[in-house]
Amino acid sequence: MRRSIVLLALALTVLLLGFTTPAPAQSSPAKGTVIVPESSIVHPGDAGVRAHTNILIFVPDEVEPGSYPAGENPASLACIYDLVKQTKGCPQSSTYFPTGGAKAIALVDAYDNPDASTDIETFAKAFGYGTPNFTQVYATSGPPGSKCTGKGKQPGNDAGGWSLEEALDIEYSFAMAPKAHIYLVEAQSESDSDLDCAETVASALVAAAGGGEVSNSWGEGEFSDETGEDQYFQESGVVFFASSGDGGAGVIYPSASPYVVAAGGTTIERNSSGNFTGEDGWSGSGGGPSQYEPRPSYQKRIAGIVGSARGTPDFSFDADPNSGVAMYDEDGGYGWITVGGTSVSSPSLAGLVNAAGTFKTSSNAENTEMYKEYYHGLFRDITVGNNGYPCKKGWDFVTGIGSDLKYKGK
């Protein structure tokens, strides 16, 4: 287990909070401390070798006793993105939850979360959902050239890191598409070869279910032969998503692949009464022109911005840990906890697109539809914020085409 002393202290604090009622209304971004778990730290030499998560832990300065940490939740986010009947101000106490979803969503991660079923069931019960249709799969490959299988050995555990990531991924893909079959596909490690195997297993499961989405909240720095990895994101009937990263201006892989929907990050703004007032580009949202991937056809209309390179992200979702989301994690001992990072964006957008019900045949088809429609009022154009690149009217390297408004055009 890779937990620092500060994470252990956080775990004890959150565990004592339990879950009874939503946190009181407060303005956001909230004040608090952001902690980077070991699994999200980028190490020299990782690019082309191993991946990192994009999850950040938020410890608010003030938490009401007897409540889970302040944070957005499925109902407040569904209101903000106009997916449900509107509640005035879209407070965190909103009660209209997403109800859609079909076929399958697979979440690709490394290592094992032994409490994954408990996590998603606790989360679902807390927000009034029914029992999740959830399956946990262990991806394993044998000698080089052998076929990957979803019936492999149980991976090792990384509590507080990849395990926390897995709990987030399954909960927020389920939150946006509660009627979809949720698969958690666990790679044996964070190595590229093990994650490639898990990607193969995940895409086969989704294709066999009649289509759907595969979400990847992990990433690594770009590397010169990354185009050779693009083959793992091209299963017919599957739309792939990948987090754009939490380091601000800069591009990570696989979000750089033209065969994925790159998920960027935003900040939710609330006033002192707790009412939603707007959405800005998050300073940590990864984005920029790829060093190695050429501009795909669906980005032709923004060639004046990206040049000949694939630009990221494509579109965005709440990711600022200071306006983060409430989730449940048993394995790390946290209980209810607030998290952010573009690890929130990828599974949430995968679930949102699943619930839209169009089930495109590829990521290229999905992106083509969204880029065609983003001038038609189906996305929130975010013009405030900066990640090293500025947000501006139209497409930018912070939020892409913007954030979601309704299901149409997805």
C-alpha positions, 0 to 999 in steps of 0.5 A, spaced: 500 500 500 502 506 498 499 511 503 503 517 506 502 519 513 497 525 511 493 520 507 492 516 513 490 522 517 485 524 512 482 517 512 481 517 519 477 524 518 473 522 513 471 515 516 468 519 522 464 523 518 459 518 515 454 519 511 447 522 513 445 528 510 448 533 504 453 538 506 450 545 507 450 550 502 457 553 500 460 557 495 465 554 490 470 553 489 471 551 496 477 552 501 481 546 503 487 542 501 488 538 495 492 532 496 495 528 490 495 521 491 502 517 489 498 514 484 497 520 480 504 523 481 508 523 474 515 520 475 521 521 470 521 515 465 514 514 465 512 516 458 511 510 454 512 505 460 507 506 465 501 510 467 498 514 472 491 516 475 488 523 474 485 523 481 486 529 486 483 528 493 480 535 496 480 536 504 475 542 505 477 546 511 470 546 514 465 540 514 458 539 517 459 534 523 454 528 520 455 529 513 459 527 507 464 532 505 462 538 501 462 536 493 457 536 487 453 529 486 449 526 481 443 530 482 447 537 482 451 535 476 445 533 472 442 539 473 448 543 471 448 540 465 441 540 463 440 532 463 434 532 468 428 537 470 431 543 473 431 545 480 432 553 481 440 554 482 442 547 481 444 546 489 447 540 491 441 538 495 438 537 488 433 531 488 432 529 480 437 524 478 439 521 471 435 515 470 438 513 463 443 508 460 443 502 456 448 497 454 455 497 457 460 502 460 467 499 461 472 502 466 479 500 465 484 501 471 490 498 474 490 493 480 485 491 484 479 494 488 477 488 493 471 492 495 468 495 488 462 492 489 461 495 496 463 501 493 458 502 488 452 499 492 453 504 497 454 510 493 447 507 489 443 506 495 445 513 498 443 517 492 436 513 491 438 508 485 437 501 484 442 496 485 447 497 480 448 492 474 456 491 476 461 486 474 468 486 476 473 483 471 481 481 471 485 482 465 491 477 464 495 476 458 500 470 458 507 470 454 508 475 448 503 474 443 498 470 447 491 472 447 488 477 453 483 474 457 478 477 462 478 471 466 485 472 469 488 472 476 486 477 481 491 483 481 495 486 487 492 492 491 493 499 491 489 502 496 488 509 496 491 510 489 488 506 483 483 503 488 480 509 489 480 511 482 476 505 481 471 507 486 470 513 482 470 511 475 465 506 477 460 510 481 460 516 476 459 512 470 453 509 473 451 515 476 450 518 469 447 512 466 444 507 472 441 503 467 448 501 463 451 494 465 458 497 468 464 493 468 470 494 472 476 491 468 482 491 472 489 490 469 495 486 473 499 493 473 500 500 471 504 498 465 503 499 458 502 492 456 498 490 462 493 496 460 493 494 453 491 488 455 485 490 459 483 495 454 482 489 449 478 485 454 474 492 456 472 493 448 470 486 447 466 486 453 462 492 451 462 490 443 459 484 445 453 488 449 451 491 443 456 497 444 457 503 449 463 506 452 470 505 455 473 510 459 480 511 461 482 516 467 489 514 467 495 517 462 502 518 461 506 523 457 506 523 450 512 518 447 514 518 440 511 511 438 504 512 441 501 512 434 502 504 435 498 504 441 492 507 437 490 500 435 487 499 442 482 504 441 479 502 435 474 497 436 467 497 432 461 499 436 465 502 442 467 510 444 473 511 448 474 516 453 480 518 456 482 524 461 486 530 459 490 530 465 491 535 471 497 538 470 495 544 466 497 546 459 500 539 456 498 533 453 498 526 455 496 519 452 491 516 450 487 523 450 492 525 445 489 519 440 485 521 435 481 515 436 478 517 443 474 523 446 479 527 450 475 529 457 478 536 460 476 539 466 472 545 469 470 549 475 463 549 478 462 556 480 457 557 486 455 563 490 454 564 498 447 561 497 450 555 494 447 556 487 450 555 481 452 561 477 457 559 472 462 554 469 470 556 468 475 552 465 479 549 470 487 551 471 489 544 471 485 541 465 490 538 461 490 540 453 494 543 448 497 540 441 499 533 440 507 532 439 506 526 435 498 525 433 496 528 426 489 533 426 483 528 425 478 530 420 473 532 425 478 538 427 478 540 421 474 546 422 479 548 428 485 547 424 487 555 425 487 553 432 491 546 432 495 547 426 496 540 423 496 537 430 491 533 434 488 538 439 486 536 446 481 536 450 474 535 446 469 537 451 469 537 459 466 536 465 467 538 472 474 536 475 477 542 479 478 538 486 475 545 489 468 544 486 469 536 486 465 530 487 462 526 493 464 519 492 465 513 497 471 508 498 471 502 502 478 499 501 482 506 502 478 507 509 476 513 507 468 512 507 465 518 503 470 523 500 471 529 496 475 528 489 477 532 483 481 531 477 480 529 470 479 522 473 472 525 474 471 527 467 472 521 463 467 516 466 462 522 467 462 523 460 462 516 458 456 515 462 453 521 459 454 519 452 451 512 454 445 515 456 444 520 450 442 513 447 445 514 440 451 509 441 456 511 435 460 506 432 467 509 434 470 515 437 471 518 431 463 518 429 462 521 436 467 526 436 465 528 428 457 529 431 459 533 437 464 538 433 459 538 428 454 540 433 458 545 438 456 551 434 448 550 435 447 551 442 448 544 445 454 545 449 456 551 454 461 555 451 466 556 456 470 563 456 473 564 463 479 560 465 486 559 464 491 553 464 496 556 461 492 557 455 486 562 455 479 560 455 476 563 449 469 564 445 469 557 441 474 551 441 480 552 446 486 548 449 482 548 456 475 545 455 475 544 448 468 545 445 466 546 452 461 542 457 455 539 456 448 542 455 442 536 454 443 530 451 442 532 444 448 532 439 452 527 443 
